[in-house]
Amino acid sequence: MYQLLKQIISIGIKTEAPPQADEALRVVAQRLKQEILDTFAGSLAIRHVDAGSCNGCELEIHMLNNPYYNIEGLGIKLVASPRHADLLLVTGPVARNMEVALKRTYDAMPEPKLVVAIGDCGCSGGIFGESYASCGRVSNVIAVDVAVPGCPPTPVALMQGILTAISPGGGERA
């Protein structure tokens, strides 16, 4: 315990250090806010579906709500109902027991339906692939507009994927 206290006194607590300014984040956030304002009248509603992931991608999605990334300040809201959603974020390979639920969620969304597959598992099936228990990638079950690879992808990559999906002509069905 003495060693730990000595280290804290000499180095300080790293979690209390302010984050460094990130110019890429500022640019992406400005573009995202402008696209949301232009396309969705100031607010974008996102429904997230975990189709069978390890929760690594979910941690990054939840990180978008912290004060550093502050997606709520950009006009992005996570909603509980697909009937209120403009965009669907899907993480993980689609487990067989989630296939029907994912299709129903997609069908309940109003037009236009935008879908972003998150993480290596959502984009390609990842280490799970296709098997008796997994349908594999999200595009095997529903149409996908944008795929954001990474294990897990960074919050900036997630913001860039959302921006690509909502930009006119930005998302291409995968």
C-alpha positions in Angstrom: 0.0 0.0 0.0 2.9 2.3 0.8 4.3 1.9 -2.7 1.0 2.7 -4.3 0.6 5.9 -2.2 4.2 6.9 -3.0 3.6 6.4 -6.7 0.3 8.5 -6.6 2.2 11.3 -4.8 5.1 11.4 -7.3 3.1 10.9 -10.5 -0.4 12.0 -9.7 -3.7 10.3 -10.7 -3.8 10.0 -14.5 -7.6 10.0 -14.7 -7.6 13.5 -13.4 -5.5 14.9 -16.3 -7.6 16.9 -18.8 -7.8 15.4 -22.3 -5.6 16.8 -25.0 -7.3 18.9 -27.7 -8.2 16.8 -30.7 -8.6 18.7 -33.9 -10.0 15.7 -35.8 -12.8 15.3 -33.2 -13.7 19.0 -33.4 -13.9 18.9 -37.2 -16.0 15.7 -37.2 -18.3 17.1 -34.5 -18.9 20.3 -36.5 -19.6 18.4 -39.7 -21.9 16.0 -37.9 -23.8 18.8 -36.2 -24.3 20.6 -39.5 -25.5 17.5 -41.3 -28.0 16.7 -38.5 -29.3 20.3 -38.6 -29.6 20.2 -42.4 -31.0 16.7 -42.8 -33.0 16.0 -39.7 -34.2 19.4 -38.6 -31.7 19.5 -35.7 -32.1 16.1 -34.1 -31.1 12.6 -35.0 -32.7 9.6 -33.1 -30.6 6.4 -33.0 -31.8 3.0 -31.9 -29.0 0.6 -30.8 -29.4 -3.2 -31.1 -26.9 -5.6 -29.6 -27.3 -8.6 -31.9 -24.8 -10.8 -30.0 -21.6 -8.8 -29.3 -19.0 -9.1 -26.5 -20.0 -5.5 -25.4 -16.7 -3.9 -26.4 -18.6 -1.8 -29.1 -21.3 -0.9 -26.6 -18.7 0.6 -24.2 -17.5 2.8 -27.1 -21.1 3.8 -28.0 -21.7 4.7 -24.3 -18.5 6.7 -24.4 -20.1 9.0 -27.0 -22.4 10.2 -24.2 -19.7 11.4 -21.9 -18.8 15.1 -21.6 -15.8 14.8 -23.9 -17.6 13.5 -27.0 -21.1 14.9 -26.0 -23.2 13.6 -28.8 -26.4 14.9 -27.1 -25.0 18.4 -27.6 -24.8 17.6 -31.3 -28.5 16.7 -31.4 -28.1 12.9 -31.3 -30.4 11.0 -29.0 -30.4 7.3 -28.3 -34.1 6.1 -28.3 -35.8 3.0 -26.9 -38.2 2.5 -29.8 -37.4 1.8 -33.4 -40.6 3.7 -34.4 -38.8 6.9 -33.2 -35.4 6.1 -34.8 -33.8 7.7 -37.9 -30.8 5.4 -37.7 -30.1 1.9 -36.5 -26.7 1.0 -34.9 -26.1 -2.8 -34.8 -23.2 -4.4 -32.9 -22.0 -7.9 -33.0 -22.5 -10.9 -35.2 -26.2 -11.6 -35.5 -26.9 -14.6 -33.2 -29.6 -16.9 -34.5 -31.8 -16.1 -31.5 -31.6 -12.4 -32.4 -32.3 -12.7 -36.1 -36.1 -12.3 -35.9 -35.8 -9.5 -33.3 -33.3 -7.6 -35.6 -35.6 -8.0 -38.6 -38.6 -6.8 -36.6 -36.7 -3.8 -35.3 -35.7 -2.9 -38.8 -39.2 -3.3 -40.1 -40.6 -1.1 -37.4 -38.4 1.8 -38.4 -39.9 4.6 -40.5 -38.4 5.3 -44.0 -35.7 6.2 -44.8 -34.0 3.3 -42.9 -30.4 4.0 -42.2 -28.3 1.1 -40.7 -24.7 1.3 -39.4 -23.0 -2.0 -38.6 -20.5 -1.5 -35.8 -17.2 -3.4 -35.2 -15.5 -6.2 -36.9 -18.2 -8.7 -35.9 -21.0 -6.6 -37.3 -19.1 -5.9 -40.5 -17.7 -9.3 -41.3 -18.8 -11.7 -38.6 -15.4 -11.3 -36.8 -14.0 -14.3 -35.0 -17.4 -15.8 -34.8 -18.2 -16.0 -38.5 -21.2 -18.0 -39.6 -22.2 -21.1 -37.7 -25.1 -23.0 -36.3 -25.4 -20.3 -33.6 -24.5 -17.2 -35.7 -25.8 -15.6 -38.9 -22.5 -13.7 -39.2 -22.4 -10.2 -40.4 -25.3 -7.8 -40.1 -25.7 -7.5 -43.9 -26.7 -11.2 -44.0 -29.9 -10.3 -42.2 -30.8 -6.7 -43.0 -29.5 -4.1 -45.5 -26.5 -2.1 -44.2 -25.7 1.5 -45.3 -22.3 1.9 -43.5 -19.9 -0.5 -41.9 -17.5 0.8 -39.2 -14.7 -1.7 -38.7 -12.6 -2.0 -35.6 -12.4 -4.2 -32.5 -13.9 -2.0 -31.0 -14.0 1.1 -33.2 -13.1 4.4 -31.5 -15.8 6.9 -30.7 -14.4 9.2 -33.4 -14.8 6.4 -35.9 -18.4 5.8 -34.7 -19.1 9.5 -35.2 -17.6 9.4 -38.7 -19.7 6.3 -39.5 -22.9 8.1 -38.4 -21.8 11.2 -40.4 -21.3 9.0 -43.5 -24.7 7.4 -43.1 -26.6 10.6 -42.8 -24.7 12.5 -45.5 -26.5 12.7 -48.8 -25.2 9.9 -50.9 -22.8 9.0 -48.1 -24.0 5.6 -47.2 -24.0 2.8 -49.7 -25.9 -0.4 -49.1 -23.5 -3.2 -48.2 
